Amino acid sequence: MAVDANPRETLWELIKDIRFAMITHQHPDGQLHACPMTTANKEGMKEDQNLYFLVSKTSDLAHCVAQHPQINLAYADTDNDSYVSISARAHLSEDMALKEELFSAMAKAWFPGGVEDPQLAILVARAEQAEYWDVQQSKLVQLFAMAKSAVTGNKPDAMGHHQHVPL
């Protein structure tokens, strides 16, 4: 994928079809923990640069971001060799309009009371910077490049595109 003039659009193109993000957050003891969460955005990243997740107010993640709002979102599409890491600042939101916009039939399994479920909150992750790695070559071309590298001792030629995206 070529670098887009709009970093949010580039990032959204890379992550829009990846079902889960691994969200890494800091516990009060300083250790890092990660949990899989489904990105709730339906239209992409807007001008506010936010990614949204439906979360229980009593979850470990909710408690941790209240104390340590800096998180990392990691997305991996191994079929297409594309990987995204997003540093973000998180907070919980009770915005009813946002809950109504993001709530889905699938979310009802976790929040049976729907948008008015007392445990439902929105984890708002405001992207601050991101990096992505996107490989364009086919698996066969990649394997050939790695085999050639192993024989010649030279690093493989341009195995993909790496981009740092300040937001």
ABEGO torsion letter per residue (X at the ends): XBBBABAAAAAAAAAAABABBBBBBBBAAGBBBBBBBBBABAAEBBAAGBBBBBBBAABAAAAAAAABABBBBBBBBAAAGBBBBBBBBBBBBABAAAAAAABBAAAAAABAAEAABAABBBBBBBBABBBBBBBABBAAAAAAAAAAAAAAGBBBBGAEBBBBBBX
